[in-house]
Every structure is written in structure tokens, then in C-alpha cells.
Amino acid sequence: MVIPLKELIERDKLDTIYKAVLNFSCQDDDVESFLKNKAIDFEKRDRSRTYLLVDDDNNNLLGYFTLSLKALP
């Protein structure tokens, strides 16, 4: 299932986000670092939209993707 990070922030589920993120690991340190250190701030400042991919069976965070919000001229 795909869960928008913004939805979790709006529902004040930050403790759920932090718990899922702490257990997330990735072979790319930059990808992992963005999720753990910048994704929430970027979401709150409307710089990007992040979506979490969660396993339906046991609610493990499988991955995520982020879309940058930047206007093109």
C-alpha cells in the first residue's frame, strides 16, 4: 500500500513515521539519509511529496519515493 507522508503528518502520526523510518535501511546512503533527515521537513515546507510503500501484511516500510515540487518556466 502507498501512504502519503503528508497524510501521516496531518493526522499527527509522527511517532509512527519515526518508528518506520528507524527500521528502514537501503544500500544507497543518500536515499536513506534523505528519508531519515529531510523528508518530513521538505513535506512541511511544500518542497516535495513523499510516499511510503508499506507491506500490507505486517506494516513494514519497504521503500519510498519522493516527487520534487518545482515550477518549470
mmJSON file of the N, C-alpha and C atoms, coordinates in Angstrom:
{"data_MODEL":{"atom_site":{
"group_PDB":["ATOM","ATOM","ATOM","ATOM","ATOM","ATOM","ATOM","ATOM","ATOM","ATOM","ATOM","ATOM","ATOM","ATOM","ATOM","ATOM","ATOM","ATOM","ATOM","ATOM","ATOM","ATOM","ATOM","ATOM","ATOM","ATOM","ATOM","ATOM","ATOM","ATOM","ATOM","ATOM","ATOM","ATOM","ATOM","ATOM","ATOM","ATOM","ATOM","ATOM","ATOM","ATOM","ATOM","ATOM","ATOM","ATOM","ATOM","ATOM","ATOM","ATOM","ATOM","ATOM","ATOM","ATOM","ATOM","ATOM","ATOM","ATOM","ATOM","ATOM","ATOM","ATOM","ATOM","ATOM","ATOM","ATOM","ATOM","ATOM","ATOM","ATOM","ATOM","ATOM","ATOM","ATOM","ATOM","ATOM","ATOM","ATOM","ATOM","ATOM","ATOM","ATOM","ATOM","ATOM","ATOM","ATOM","ATOM","ATOM","ATOM","ATOM","ATOM","ATOM","ATOM","ATOM","ATOM","ATOM","ATOM","ATOM","ATOM","ATOM","ATOM","ATOM","ATOM","ATOM","ATOM","ATOM","ATOM","ATOM","ATOM","ATOM","ATOM","ATOM","ATOM","ATOM","ATOM","ATOM","ATOM","ATOM","ATOM","ATOM","ATOM","ATOM","ATOM","ATOM","ATOM","ATOM","ATOM","ATOM","ATOM","ATOM","ATOM","ATOM","ATOM","ATOM","ATOM","ATOM","ATOM","ATOM","ATOM","ATOM","ATOM","ATOM","ATOM","ATOM","ATOM","ATOM","ATOM","ATOM","ATOM","ATOM","ATOM","ATOM","ATOM","ATOM","ATOM","ATOM","ATOM","ATOM","ATOM","ATOM","ATOM","ATOM","ATOM","ATOM","ATOM","ATOM","ATOM","ATOM","ATOM","ATOM","ATOM","ATOM","ATOM","ATOM","ATOM","ATOM","ATOM","ATOM","ATOM","ATOM","ATOM","ATOM","ATOM","ATOM","ATOM","ATOM","ATOM","ATOM","ATOM","ATOM","ATOM","ATOM","ATOM","ATOM","ATOM","ATOM","ATOM","ATOM","ATOM","ATOM","ATOM","ATOM","ATOM","ATOM","ATOM","ATOM","ATOM","ATOM","ATOM","ATOM","ATOM","ATOM","ATOM","ATOM","ATOM","ATOM","ATOM","ATOM","ATOM"],
"id":[1,2,3,4,5,6,7,8,9,10,11,12,13,14,15,16,17,18,19,20,21,22,23,24,25,26,27,28,29,30,31,32,33,34,35,36,37,38,39,40,41,42,43,44,45,46,47,48,49,50,51,52,53,54,55,56,57,58,59,60,61,62,63,64,65,66,67,68,69,70,71,72,73,74,75,76,77,78,79,80,81,82,83,84,85,86,87,88,89,90,91,92,93,94,95,96,97,98,99,100,101,102,103,104,105,106,107,108,109,110,111,112,113,114,115,116,117,118,119,120,121,122,123,124,125,126,127,128,129,130,131,132,133,134,135,136,137,138,139,140,141,142,143,144,145,146,147,148,149,150,151,152,153,154,155,156,157,158,159,160,161,162,163,164,165,166,167,168,169,170,171,172,173,174,175,176,177,178,179,180,181,182,183,184,185,186,187,188,189,190,191,192,193,194,195,196,197,198,199,200,201,202,203,204,205,206,207,208,209,210,211,212,213,214,215,216,217,218,219],
"type_symbol":["N","C","C","N","C","C","N","C","C","N","C","C","N","C","C","N","C","C","N","C","C","N","C","C","N","C","C","N","C","C","N","C","C","N","C","C","N","C","C","N","C","C","N","C","C","N","C","C","N","C","C","N","C","C","N","C","C","N","C","C","N","C","C","N","C","C","N","C","C","N","C","C","N","C","C","N","C","C","N","C","C","N","C","C","N","C","C","N","C","C","N","C","C","N","C","C","N","C","C","N","C","C","N","C","C","N","C","C","N","C","C","N","C","C","N","C","C","N","C","C","N","C","C","N","C","C","N","C","C","N","C","C","N","C","C","N","C","C","N","C","C","N","C","C","N","C","C","N","C","C","N","C","C","N","C","C","N","C","C","N","C","C","N","C","C","N","C","C","N","C","C","N","C","C","N","C","C","N","C","C","N","C","C","N","C","C","N","C","C","N","C","C","N","C","C","N","C","C","N","C","C","N","C","C","N","C","C","N","C","C","N","C","C","N","C","C","N","C","C"],
"label_atom_id":["N","CA","C","N","CA","C","N","CA","C","N","CA","C","N","CA","C","N","CA","C","N","CA","C","N","CA","C","N","CA","C","N","CA","C","N","CA","C","N","CA","C","N","CA","C","N","CA","C","N","CA","C","N","CA","C","N","CA","C","N","CA","C","N","CA","C","N","CA","C","N","CA","C","N","CA","C","N","CA","C","N","CA","C","N","CA","C","N","CA","C","N","CA","C","N","CA","C","N","CA","C","N","CA","C","N","CA","C","N","CA","C","N","CA","C","N","CA","C","N","CA","C","N","CA","C","N","CA","C","N","CA","C","N","CA","C","N","CA","C","N","CA","C","N","CA","C","N","CA","C","N","CA","C","N","CA","C","N","CA","C","N","CA","C","N","CA","C","N","CA","C","N","CA","C","N","CA","C","N","CA","C","N","CA","C","N","CA","C","N","CA","C","N","CA","C","N","CA","C","N","CA","C","N","CA","C","N","CA","C","N","CA","C","N","CA","C","N","CA","C","N","CA","C","N","CA","C","N","CA","C","N","CA","C","N","CA","C","N","CA","C","N","CA","C","N","CA","C","N","CA","C","N","CA","C"],
"label_alt_id":[null,null,null,null,null,null,null,null,null,null,null,null,null,null,null,null,null,null,null,null,null,null,null,null,null,null,null,null,null,null,null,null,null,null,null,null,null,null,null,null,null,null,null,null,null,null,null,null,null,null,null,null,null,null,null,null,null,null,null,null,null,null,null,null,null,null,null,null,null,null,null,null,null,null,null,null,null,null,null,null,null,null,null,null,null,null,null,null,null,null,null,null,null,null,null,null,null,null,null,null,null,null,null,null,null,null,null,null,null,null,null,null,null,null,null,null,null,null,null,null,null,null,null,null,null,null,null,null,null,null,null,null,null,null,null,null,null,null,null,null,null,null,null,null,null,null,null,null,null,null,null,null,null,null,null,null,null,null,null,null,null,null,null,null,null,null,null,null,null,null,null,null,null,null,null,null,null,null,null,null,null,null,null,null,null,null,null,null,null,null,null,null,null,null,null,null,null,null,null,null,null,null,null,null,null,null,null,null,null,null,null,null,null,null,null,null,null,null,null],
"label_comp_id":["MET","MET","MET","VAL","VAL","VAL","ILE","ILE","ILE","PRO","PRO","PRO","LEU","LEU","LEU","LYS","LYS","LYS","GLU","GLU","GLU","LEU","LEU","LEU","ILE","ILE","ILE","GLU","GLU","GLU","ARG","ARG","ARG","ASP","ASP","ASP","LYS","LYS","LYS","LEU","LEU","LEU","ASP","ASP","ASP","THR","THR","THR","ILE","ILE","ILE","TYR","TYR","TYR","LYS","LYS","LYS","ALA","ALA","ALA","VAL","VAL","VAL","LEU","LEU","LEU","ASN","ASN","ASN","PHE","PHE","PHE","SER","SER","SER","CYS","CYS","CYS","GLN","GLN","GLN","ASP","ASP","ASP","ASP","ASP","ASP","ASP","ASP","ASP","VAL","VAL","VAL","GLU","GLU","GLU","SER","SER","SER","PHE","PHE","PHE","LEU","LEU","LEU","LYS","LYS","LYS","ASN","ASN","ASN","LYS","LYS","LYS","ALA","ALA","ALA","ILE","ILE","ILE","ASP","ASP","ASP","PHE","PHE","PHE","GLU","GLU","GLU","LYS","LYS","LYS","ARG","ARG","ARG","ASP","ASP","ASP","ARG","ARG","ARG","SER","SER","SER","ARG","ARG","ARG","THR","THR","THR","TYR","TYR","TYR","LEU","LEU","LEU","LEU","LEU","LEU","VAL","VAL","VAL","ASP","ASP","ASP","ASP","ASP","ASP","ASP","ASP","ASP","ASN","ASN","ASN","ASN","ASN","ASN","ASN","ASN","ASN","LEU","LEU","LEU","LEU","LEU","LEU","GLY","GLY","GLY","TYR","TYR","TYR","PHE","PHE","PHE","THR","THR","THR","LEU","LEU","LEU","SER","SER","SER","LEU","LEU","LEU","LYS","LYS","LYS","ALA","ALA","ALA","LEU","LEU","LEU","PRO","PRO","PRO"],
"label_asym_id":["A","A","A","A","A","A","A","A","A","A","A","A","A","A","A","A","A","A","A","A","A","A","A","A","A","A","A","A","A","A","A","A","A","A","A","A","A","A","A","A","A","A","A","A","A","A","A","A","A","A","A","A","A","A","A","A","A","A","A","A","A","A","A","A","A","A","A","A","A","A","A","A","A","A","A","A","A","A","A","A","A","A","A","A","A","A","A","A","A","A","A","A","A","A","A","A","A","A","A","A","A","A","A","A","A","A","A","A","A","A","A","A","A","A","A","A","A","A","A","A","A","A","A","A","A","A","A","A","A","A","A","A","A","A","A","A","A","A","A","A","A","A","A","A","A","A","A","A","A","A","A","A","A","A","A","A","A","A","A","A","A","A","A","A","A","A","A","A","A","A","A","A","A","A","A","A","A","A","A","A","A","A","A","A","A","A","A","A","A","A","A","A","A","A","A","A","A","A","A","A","A","A","A","A","A","A","A","A","A","A","A","A","A","A","A","A","A","A","A"],
"label_entity_id":["1","1","1","1","1","1","1","1","1","1","1","1","1","1","1","1","1","1","1","1","1","1","1","1","1","1","1","1","1","1","1","1","1","1","1","1","1","1","1","1","1","1","1","1","1","1","1","1","1","1","1","1","1","1","1","1","1","1","1","1","1","1","1","1","1","1","1","1","1","1","1","1","1","1","1","1","1","1","1","1","1","1","1","1","1","1","1","1","1","1","1","1","1","1","1","1","1","1","1","1","1","1","1","1","1","1","1","1","1","1","1","1","1","1","1","1","1","1","1","1","1","1","1","1","1","1","1","1","1","1","1","1","1","1","1","1","1","1","1","1","1","1","1","1","1","1","1","1","1","1","1","1","1","1","1","1","1","1","1","1","1","1","1","1","1","1","1","1","1","1","1","1","1","1","1","1","1","1","1","1","1","1","1","1","1","1","1","1","1","1","1","1","1","1","1","1","1","1","1","1","1","1","1","1","1","1","1","1","1","1","1","1","1","1","1","1","1","1","1"],
"label_seq_id":[1,1,1,2,2,2,3,3,3,4,4,4,5,5,5,6,6,6,7,7,7,8,8,8,9,9,9,10,10,10,11,11,11,12,12,12,13,13,13,14,14,14,15,15,15,16,16,16,17,17,17,18,18,18,19,19,19,20,20,20,21,21,21,22,22,22,23,23,23,24,24,24,25,25,25,26,26,26,27,27,27,28,28,28,29,29,29,30,30,30,31,31,31,32,32,32,33,33,33,34,34,34,35,35,35,36,36,36,37,37,37,38,38,38,39,39,39,40,40,40,41,41,41,42,42,42,43,43,43,44,44,44,45,45,45,46,46,46,47,47,47,48,48,48,49,49,49,50,50,50,51,51,51,52,52,52,53,53,53,54,54,54,55,55,55,56,56,56,57,57,57,58,58,58,59,59,59,60,60,60,61,61,61,62,62,62,63,63,63,64,64,64,65,65,65,66,66,66,67,67,67,68,68,68,69,69,69,70,70,70,71,71,71,72,72,72,73,73,73],
"pdbx_PDB_ins_code":[null,null,null,null,null,null,null,null,null,null,null,null,null,null,null,null,null,null,null,null,null,null,null,null,null,null,null,null,null,null,null,null,null,null,null,null,null,null,null,null,null,null,null,null,null,null,null,null,null,null,null,null,null,null,null,null,null,null,null,null,null,null,null,null,null,null,null,null,null,null,null,null,null,null,null,null,null,null,null,null,null,null,null,null,null,null,null,null,null,null,null,null,null,null,null,null,null,null,null,null,null,null,null,null,null,null,null,null,null,null,null,null,null,null,null,null,null,null,null,null,null,null,null,null,null,null,null,null,null,null,null,null,null,null,null,null,null,null,null,null,null,null,null,null,null,null,null,null,null,null,null,null,null,null,null,null,null,null,null,null,null,null,null,null,null,null,null,null,null,null,null,null,null,null,null,null,null,null,null,null,null,null,null,null,null,null,null,null,null,null,null,null,null,null,null,null,null,null,null,null,null,null,null,null,null,null,null,null,null,null,null,null,null,null,null,null,null,null,null],
"Cartn_x":[0.841,0.0,0.89,0.434,1.169,0.489,1.275,0.745,1.466,0.721,1.358,1.892,3.119,3.716,2.928,2.429,1.642,0.42,-0.207,-1.387,-1.019,0.11,0.545,0.89,1.499,1.84,0.566,-0.4,-1.659,-2.44,-2.319,-3.011,-2.188,-1.084,-0.191,0.294,0.754,1.26,2.785,3.456,4.905,5.612,5.056,5.681,5.66,4.597,4.502,5.542,5.713,6.695,8.096,8.441,9.791,10.099,9.135,9.343,9.613,8.843,9.021,10.349,10.707,11.929,13.172,13.139,14.292,14.654,13.666,13.902,14.231,14.102,14.348,15.845,16.312,17.706,17.75,18.776,18.905,20.38,20.704,22.097,22.668,21.808,22.244,22.115,23.245,23.247,22.518,22.604,21.927,20.406,19.924,18.486,17.982,18.707,18.333,18.399,19.441,19.631,18.506,18.085,17.013,15.747,15.375,14.158,14.275,15.407,15.58,15.801,16.343,16.735,16.031,15.466,14.923,13.484,12.991,11.683,10.548,10.522,9.433,9.508,10.706,10.878,10.495,10.933,10.595,9.087,8.45,6.995,6.279,6.684,6.041,6.245,7.372,7.678,7.236,6.491,5.968,7.071,8.194,9.284,9.215,8.521,8.4,7.199,6.863,5.834,6.476,6.38,6.965,5.851,6.009,5.033,5.759,5.201,5.798,5.146,5.959,5.462,5.511,4.341,4.225,3.663,4.252,3.788,2.419,1.428,0.07,-0.017,0.804,0.69,1.229,2.404,2.987,3.41,2.953,3.186,4.656,5.535,6.935,7.097,7.975,8.297,9.219,8.742,9.509,10.359,9.899,10.592,9.783,10.274,9.561,9.958,9.166,9.564,9.145,9.915,9.686,9.618,8.637,8.492,8.816,9.69,10.057,8.959,8.672,7.68,8.413,8.613,9.324,8.647,8.328,7.671,8.676,8.235,9.069,8.697,9.704,9.412,8.713],
"Cartn_y":[-1.161,0.0,1.229,2.3,3.554,4.561,5.147,6.102,7.436,8.505,9.819,10.269,10.716,11.212,12.398,13.228,14.395,13.987,12.894,12.403,12.027,11.378,10.998,12.227,13.214,14.451,15.171,15.268,15.954,15.249,13.948,13.183,13.1,13.834,13.871,12.467,11.742,10.381,10.349,11.387,11.461,10.318,9.851,8.725,7.465,7.286,6.155,6.284,7.499,7.744,7.446,7.993,7.809,6.337,5.608,4.184,3.417,3.708,3.036,3.419,4.683,5.175,4.618,4.487,3.952,2.55,1.76,0.387,0.271,1.365,1.339,1.408,0.539,0.617,0.417,0.999,0.992,0.915,0.37,0.284,1.64,2.584,3.932,4.842,5.276,6.096,7.422,8.023,9.294,9.133,8.051,7.773,7.557,6.782,6.523,7.805,8.589,9.833,10.831,10.937,11.868,11.526,10.266,9.864,10.142,9.833,9.964,11.398,12.246,13.583,14.759,14.566,15.714,15.58,14.382,14.177,14.9,14.827,15.465,16.982,17.54,18.982,19.452,18.736,19.096,19.013,18.031,17.867,19.059,19.432,20.537,21.869,22.03,23.283,23.258,22.229,22.077,22.095,21.478,21.364,20.037,19.054,17.75,17.013,15.919,14.999,13.624,13.004,11.688,10.687,9.515,8.44,7.206,6.611,5.437,4.174,3.201,1.902,0.957,0.506,-0.287,-1.666,-2.69,-4.066,-4.201,-4.667,-4.807,-5.801,-6.839,-7.901,-7.522,-6.898,-6.616,-5.161,-4.288,-2.841,-2.442,-3.216,-2.833,-1.83,-0.871,0.089,-0.579,-0.736,-1.412,-0.44,0.778,1.776,3.058,3.986,5.251,5.902,6.875,7.71,9.137,10.064,11.481,12.209,13.11,13.96,15.392,16.016,17.393,18.328,19.362,20.348,21.602,21.688,22.829,23.24,24.498,25.001,25.116,24.73,24.858,26.153,26.884,28.16,27.941],
"Cartn_z":[0.0,0.0,0.0,-0.617,-0.689,0.236,1.137,2.106,1.919,1.654,1.541,2.904,2.925,4.164,4.703,3.818,4.224,5.046,4.653,5.375,6.82,7.0,8.348,9.178,8.555,9.266,9.691,8.782,9.093,10.192,10.282,11.327,12.611,12.654,13.815,14.182,13.178,13.358,13.237,13.727,13.59,14.305,15.42,16.125,15.255,14.484,13.559,12.459,11.955,10.893,11.405,12.565,13.095,13.352,13.847,14.116,12.82,11.788,10.495,9.852,9.955,9.329,10.016,11.326,12.052,11.594,11.226,10.798,9.306,8.57,7.133,6.848,5.972,5.533,4.026,3.423,1.985,1.629,0.481,0.053,-0.331,-0.658,-1.028,0.19,0.722,1.936,1.75,0.562,0.312,0.335,-0.225,-0.245,1.178,1.947,3.335,4.167,3.969,4.717,4.432,3.166,2.841,3.623,3.621,4.328,5.821,6.398,7.84,8.307,7.434,7.891,7.223,6.045,5.313,4.838,4.675,4.039,4.762,6.08,6.83,6.693,6.818,6.679,5.281,4.242,2.871,2.642,3.259,3.128,3.771,4.954,5.668,4.959,4.283,3.588,2.129,1.732,0.365,-0.691,-0.371,-1.337,-2.084,-1.481,-2.129,-1.564,-2.212,-1.72,-1.655,-0.491,-0.281,-0.018,-0.607,-0.458,0.061,1.108,1.737,1.186,0.823,0.368,1.553,1.987,3.2,2.879,3.474,3.319,3.993,3.246,3.784,4.937,4.903,5.898,7.273,7.322,8.642,8.813,7.93,8.023,8.057,7.426,7.308,6.18,6.374,5.337,4.325,3.094,2.054,1.244,1.111,0.32,0.295,-0.481,-0.624,-1.936,-2.36,-3.478,-3.176,-3.703,-3.455,-4.782,-4.87,-6.046,-5.641,-6.392,-6.116,-6.629,-5.871,-6.276,-6.737,-8.024,-8.589,-9.884,-9.972,-11.18,-12.314,-13.483,-14.666,-15.384,-15.893,-16.568,-17.896],
"occupancy":[1.0,1.0,1.0,1.0,1.0,1.0,1.0,1.0,1.0,1.0,1.0,1.0,1.0,1.0,1.0,1.0,1.0,1.0,1.0,1.0,1.0,1.0,1.0,1.0,1.0,1.0,1.0,1.0,1.0,1.0,1.0,1.0,1.0,1.0,1.0,1.0,1.0,1.0,1.0,1.0,1.0,1.0,1.0,1.0,1.0,1.0,1.0,1.0,1.0,1.0,1.0,1.0,1.0,1.0,1.0,1.0,1.0,1.0,1.0,1.0,1.0,1.0,1.0,1.0,1.0,1.0,1.0,1.0,1.0,1.0,1.0,1.0,1.0,1.0,1.0,1.0,1.0,1.0,1.0,1.0,1.0,1.0,1.0,1.0,1.0,1.0,1.0,1.0,1.0,1.0,1.0,1.0,1.0,1.0,1.0,1.0,1.0,1.0,1.0,1.0,1.0,1.0,1.0,1.0,1.0,1.0,1.0,1.0,1.0,1.0,1.0,1.0,1.0,1.0,1.0,1.0,1.0,1.0,1.0,1.0,1.0,1.0,1.0,1.0,1.0,1.0,1.0,1.0,1.0,1.0,1.0,1.0,1.0,1.0,1.0,1.0,1.0,1.0,1.0,1.0,1.0,1.0,1.0,1.0,1.0,1.0,1.0,1.0,1.0,1.0,1.0,1.0,1.0,1.0,1.0,1.0,1.0,1.0,1.0,1.0,1.0,1.0,1.0,1.0,1.0,1.0,1.0,1.0,1.0,1.0,1.0,1.0,1.0,1.0,1.0,1.0,1.0,1.0,1.0,1.0,1.0,1.0,1.0,1.0,1.0,1.0,1.0,1.0,1.0,1.0,1.0,1.0,1.0,1.0,1.0,1.0,1.0,1.0,1.0,1.0,1.0,1.0,1.0,1.0,1.0,1.0,1.0,1.0,1.0,1.0,1.0,1.0,1.0,1.0,1.0,1.0,1.0,1.0,1.0],
"B_iso_or_equiv":[0.0,0.0,0.0,0.0,0.0,0.0,0.0,0.0,0.0,0.0,0.0,0.0,0.0,0.0,0.0,0.0,0.0,0.0,0.0,0.0,0.0,0.0,0.0,0.0,0.0,0.0,0.0,0.0,0.0,0.0,0.0,0.0,0.0,0.0,0.0,0.0,0.0,0.0,0.0,0.0,0.0,0.0,0.0,0.0,0.0,0.0,0.0,0.0,0.0,0.0,0.0,0.0,0.0,0.0,0.0,0.0,0.0,0.0,0.0,0.0,0.0,0.0,0.0,0.0,0.0,0.0,0.0,0.0,0.0,0.0,0.0,0.0,0.0,0.0,0.0,0.0,0.0,0.0,0.0,0.0,0.0,0.0,0.0,0.0,0.0,0.0,0.0,0.0,0.0,0.0,0.0,0.0,0.0,0.0,0.0,0.0,0.0,0.0,0.0,0.0,0.0,0.0,0.0,0.0,0.0,0.0,0.0,0.0,0.0,0.0,0.0,0.0,0.0,0.0,0.0,0.0,0.0,0.0,0.0,0.0,0.0,0.0,0.0,0.0,0.0,0.0,0.0,0.0,0.0,0.0,0.0,0.0,0.0,0.0,0.0,0.0,0.0,0.0,0.0,0.0,0.0,0.0,0.0,0.0,0.0,0.0,0.0,0.0,0.0,0.0,0.0,0.0,0.0,0.0,0.0,0.0,0.0,0.0,0.0,0.0,0.0,0.0,0.0,0.0,0.0,0.0,0.0,0.0,0.0,0.0,0.0,0.0,0.0,0.0,0.0,0.0,0.0,0.0,0.0,0.0,0.0,0.0,0.0,0.0,0.0,0.0,0.0,0.0,0.0,0.0,0.0,0.0,0.0,0.0,0.0,0.0,0.0,0.0,0.0,0.0,0.0,0.0,0.0,0.0,0.0,0.0,0.0,0.0,0.0,0.0,0.0,0.0,0.0,0.0,0.0,0.0,0.0,0.0,0.0],
"pdbx_formal_charge":[null,null,null,null,null,null,null,null,null,null,null,null,null,null,null,null,null,null,null,null,null,null,null,null,null,null,null,null,null,null,null,null,null,null,null,null,null,null,null,null,null,null,null,null,null,null,null,null,null,null,null,null,null,null,null,null,null,null,null,null,null,null,null,null,null,null,null,null,null,null,null,null,null,null,null,null,null,null,null,null,null,null,null,null,null,null,null,null,null,null,null,null,null,null,null,null,null,null,null,null,null,null,null,null,null,null,null,null,null,null,null,null,null,null,null,null,null,null,null,null,null,null,null,null,null,null,null,null,null,null,null,null,null,null,null,null,null,null,null,null,null,null,null,null,null,null,null,null,null,null,null,null,null,null,null,null,null,null,null,null,null,null,null,null,null,null,null,null,null,null,null,null,null,null,null,null,null,null,null,null,null,null,null,null,null,null,null,null,null,null,null,null,null,null,null,null,null,null,null,null,null,null,null,null,null,null,null,null,null,null,null,null,null,null,null,null,null,null,null],
"auth_seq_id":[1,1,1,2,2,2,3,3,3,4,4,4,5,5,5,6,6,6,7,7,7,8,8,8,9,9,9,10,10,10,11,11,11,12,12,12,13,13,13,14,14,14,15,15,15,16,16,16,17,17,17,18,18,18,19,19,19,20,20,20,21,21,21,22,22,22,23,23,23,24,24,24,25,25,25,26,26,26,27,27,27,28,28,28,29,29,29,30,30,30,31,31,31,32,32,32,33,33,33,34,34,34,35,35,35,36,36,36,37,37,37,38,38,38,39,39,39,40,40,40,41,41,41,42,42,42,43,43,43,44,44,44,45,45,45,46,46,46,47,47,47,48,48,48,49,49,49,50,50,50,51,51,51,52,52,52,53,53,53,54,54,54,55,55,55,56,56,56,57,57,57,58,58,58,59,59,59,60,60,60,61,61,61,62,62,62,63,63,63,64,64,64,65,65,65,66,66,66,67,67,67,68,68,68,69,69,69,70,70,70,71,71,71,72,72,72,73,73,73],
"auth_comp_id":["MET","MET","MET","VAL","VAL","VAL","ILE","ILE","ILE","PRO","PRO","PRO","LEU","LEU","LEU","LYS","LYS","LYS","GLU","GLU","GLU","LEU","LEU","LEU","ILE","ILE","ILE","GLU","GLU","GLU","ARG","ARG","ARG","ASP","ASP","ASP","LYS","LYS","LYS","LEU","LEU","LEU","ASP","ASP","ASP","THR","THR","THR","ILE","ILE","ILE","TYR","TYR","TYR","LYS","LYS","LYS","ALA","ALA","ALA","VAL","VAL","VAL","LEU","LEU","LEU","ASN","ASN","ASN","PHE","PHE","PHE","SER","SER","SER","CYS","CYS","CYS","GLN","GLN","GLN","ASP","ASP","ASP","ASP","ASP","ASP","ASP","ASP","ASP","VAL","VAL","VAL","GLU","GLU","GLU","SER","SER","SER","PHE","PHE","PHE","LEU","LEU","LEU","LYS","LYS","LYS","ASN","ASN","ASN","LYS","LYS","LYS","ALA","ALA","ALA","ILE","ILE","ILE","ASP","ASP","ASP","PHE","PHE","PHE","GLU","GLU","GLU","LYS","LYS","LYS","ARG","ARG","ARG","ASP","ASP","ASP","ARG","ARG","ARG","SER","SER","SER","ARG","ARG","ARG","THR","THR","THR","TYR","TYR","TYR","LEU","LEU","LEU","LEU","LEU","LEU","VAL","VAL","VAL","ASP","ASP","ASP","ASP","ASP","ASP","ASP","ASP","ASP","ASN","ASN","ASN","ASN","ASN","ASN","ASN","ASN","ASN","LEU","LEU","LEU","LEU","LEU","LEU","GLY","GLY","GLY","TYR","TYR","TYR","PHE","PHE","PHE","THR","THR","THR","LEU","LEU","LEU","SER","SER","SER","LEU","LEU","LEU","LYS","LYS","LYS","ALA","ALA","ALA","LEU","LEU","LEU","PRO","PRO","PRO"],
"auth_asym_id":["A","A","A","A","A","A","A","A","A","A","A","A","A","A","A","A","A","A","A","A","A","A","A","A","A","A","A","A","A","A","A","A","A","A","A","A","A","A","A","A","A","A","A","A","A","A","A","A","A","A","A","A","A","A","A","A","A","A","A","A","A","A","A","A","A","A","A","A","A","A","A","A","A","A","A","A","A","A","A","A","A","A","A","A","A","A","A","A","A","A","A","A","A","A","A","A","A","A","A","A","A","A","A","A","A","A","A","A","A","A","A","A","A","A","A","A","A","A","A","A","A","A","A","A","A","A","A","A","A","A","A","A","A","A","A","A","A","A","A","A","A","A","A","A","A","A","A","A","A","A","A","A","A","A","A","A","A","A","A","A","A","A","A","A","A","A","A","A","A","A","A","A","A","A","A","A","A","A","A","A","A","A","A","A","A","A","A","A","A","A","A","A","A","A","A","A","A","A","A","A","A","A","A","A","A","A","A","A","A","A","A","A","A","A","A","A","A","A","A"],
"auth_atom_id":["N","CA","C","N","CA","C","N","CA","C","N","CA","C","N","CA","C","N","CA","C","N","CA","C","N","CA","C","N","CA","C","N","CA","C","N","CA","C","N","CA","C","N","CA","C","N","CA","C","N","CA","C","N","CA","C","N","CA","C","N","CA","C","N","CA","C","N","CA","C","N","CA","C","N","CA","C","N","CA","C","N","CA","C","N","CA","C","N","CA","C","N","CA","C","N","CA","C","N","CA","C","N","CA","C","N","CA","C","N","CA","C","N","CA","C","N","CA","C","N","CA","C","N","CA","C","N","CA","C","N","CA","C","N","CA","C","N","CA","C","N","CA","C","N","CA","C","N","CA","C","N","CA","C","N","CA","C","N","CA","C","N","CA","C","N","CA","C","N","CA","C","N","CA","C","N","CA","C","N","CA","C","N","CA","C","N","CA","C","N","CA","C","N","CA","C","N","CA","C","N","CA","C","N","CA","C","N","CA","C","N","CA","C","N","CA","C","N","CA","C","N","CA","C","N","CA","C","N","CA","C","N","CA","C","N","CA","C","N","CA","C","N","CA","C","N","CA","C","N","CA","C","N","CA","C"],
"pdbx_PDB_model_num":[1,1,1,1,1,1,1,1,1,1,1,1,1,1,1,1,1,1,1,1,1,1,1,1,1,1,1,1,1,1,1,1,1,1,1,1,1,1,1,1,1,1,1,1,1,1,1,1,1,1,1,1,1,1,1,1,1,1,1,1,1,1,1,1,1,1,1,1,1,1,1,1,1,1,1,1,1,1,1,1,1,1,1,1,1,1,1,1,1,1,1,1,1,1,1,1,1,1,1,1,1,1,1,1,1,1,1,1,1,1,1,1,1,1,1,1,1,1,1,1,1,1,1,1,1,1,1,1,1,1,1,1,1,1,1,1,1,1,1,1,1,1,1,1,1,1,1,1,1,1,1,1,1,1,1,1,1,1,1,1,1,1,1,1,1,1,1,1,1,1,1,1,1,1,1,1,1,1,1,1,1,1,1,1,1,1,1,1,1,1,1,1,1,1,1,1,1,1,1,1,1,1,1,1,1,1,1,1,1,1,1,1,1,1,1,1,1,1,1]
}}}
